[in-house]
Each structure stands twice: as C-alpha cells, then as structure tokens.
C-alpha cells in the first residue's frame, strides 16, 4: 500500500507540473493579466488535487477492504466478509469477488475436514472400547477366552478396515493413489466376490450374474476387487427381499466395460443422493445395519476414476438401486 501511495503521489505531482506549465503557457500566449493567471493556476491545482484525491480514495478504499479480509482469512477466520457494495466490476471488483469465492471454498473444506476428523475419531473409538472391555473381562476370567478373542479379532479387523479406508481416502484426495496394472479374468473376480458376499445374503434374496464372453481385462486387480466388494456388499446389506443382479457388458462400440449391480432394496435416500460419493455420506442410512466406515463409495469413485472410468448410482422405478461402473477398454479388449 505504501508503494501504491508513492506512485499515486508521483503521478499527482507530474500532473500538477504539467497543468502549471500548460496554464502559464496559455496565459502568456493570450497575454492575460498576472492576477488572472494566478487565479487560473490555483483553480487548476485545486481541481487536479481534488480529482487525484478522489481517484486515490476510489483505489485505496477497496484495496484496504480486500487486504483486511485477506488478513482475517489468513488467520483462519473464514467468516470474514468482503464488503462488495460499491465495487465496480473492474479488476478490483473481480479480485474481491474471487477472493470471496476462495474464502467460501476454504470454509467448506475446513468444515469437511472438521467433520471428517470428528466422524473418523468416533469410528476409531467404537471398536477400541470393546477390545479393551473384552481384554479386561478375559483377564478377570469373567468370560471364556475364545469368546473374548473372537470379539477382539472382529473389532481389530474393523479398526484395520477403517484405518485402511482413511489412508485410501487421503491418497485419493492427494492424487497419490497408485495402481498395479495386470491382466486378469473379470468374470472370475466377480464370481469370487459374489461367493464371499453370499454368506451375508438374506434367505429371501436371490443373486445372479451375467458374465461377458471375453473376460480378460487389464487393471489393478486388488483395487477392482475392493470396488466390487463394496458395491455388491452394499446391495447385500440393504436388500432384505427380492433379488440382486450383477451384469457385465461391453458398451459404446467396444470402448468401455460396464459392470452393473441392481438390487430391490430400499434405494438411495433423497437426502444423500447428490452427495452419494462424498466422504461419510452413507453414515446416516446405516442405522440398524452392519456398521461401515462411510468412506466406501468415495474410495470406489476414486479408484474407478483413477482407471479412467466412471461410477454412478440411480434409483430403479420398481424400487431398489442400480450402480454402474464403466472402465475404458483398449483395442485388445483389456482395460487401459
């Protein structure tokens, strides 16, 4: 701001000098009286100074407002307001608008971070407490060791799953998710996941799979298993009656492999539909069901997009939901 003031003062000084030279030259040329010349000089200086002051204020006042807001934002005060009233849509107005937008984005990310830490810390505590309780019960010989060990192992695995999910979410957000690309049979992978998930399947639910003829694909096998386990696992978890259909197909003139998982469960709740693939979006619909970390679909989206594909979820007209995952194919029928 000091440099700006110096520059404006220099411009004002040069302007006054130019006006004086012009007025003196004109009065001498016209042969006007000395007294009138002095009056014209004083008026010219006053007009230049008044105009310069007005220009100075029009520039420095919004800059001061912007600087004050930026200082507050730098301190972590994302509620600081930039008074955009009176600012034109010039460079300063555009600057203020974009800083205000940046502040809103930072505030949203700060809130998301706080929510993430709050929910993650709660989820981390949830399996730890039963572990401590059963260790204490086993130590006092108030419970059979095998029962205590089974519970401790279950909760420890849950704790590891949450830690792994948090690590994956961090890698995805930081664009540090690495892929180990290899050729494998996609039909075989899906069938293996289905066999694992059938153990938790409701007796009133049937499950079917439609494979593709050329099943060899190229992708990160473990990551694709992770995605399929999550999506199919969700279908099994939320479908208490009806059917689950898993289908593989080639779409868009043999350029994409599509895997769809359709169920007859409760469908996707409207309140989370728009944020379905964000962190912890699904926590609000898991009451009364098997606990999850709330990071699954966010991680699935990151993994699929890292392969150059897409994932989406829609509600079916007859009830239930369908999730579709697409992965790009190369000319040899393998995924890129």
Secondary structure as GFF3:
##gff-version 3
##sequence-region A 1 336
A	DSSP	alpha_helix	2	30	.	.	.	ID=ss1
A	DSSP	alpha_helix	34	74	.	.	.	ID=ss2
A	DSSP	alpha_helix	91	139	.	.	.	ID=ss3
A	DSSP	alpha_helix	145	173	.	.	.	ID=ss4
A	DSSP	beta_strand	181	185	.	.	.	ID=ss5
A	DSSP	alpha_helix	186	197	.	.	.	ID=ss6
A	DSSP	three_ten_helix	198	200	.	.	.	ID=ss7
A	DSSP	beta_strand	205	210	.	.	.	ID=ss8
A	DSSP	beta_strand	216	220	.	.	.	ID=ss9
A	DSSP	alpha_helix	221	238	.	.	.	ID=ss10
A	DSSP	beta_strand	242	251	.	.	.	ID=ss11
A	DSSP	beta_strand	256	263	.	.	.	ID=ss12
A	DSSP	alpha_helix	270	273	.	.	.	ID=ss13
A	DSSP	three_ten_helix	281	285	.	.	.	ID=ss14
A	DSSP	alpha_helix	296	306	.	.	.	ID=ss15
A	DSSP	beta_strand	310	315	.	.	.	ID=ss16
A	DSSP	beta_strand	321	328	.	.	.	ID=ss17
###
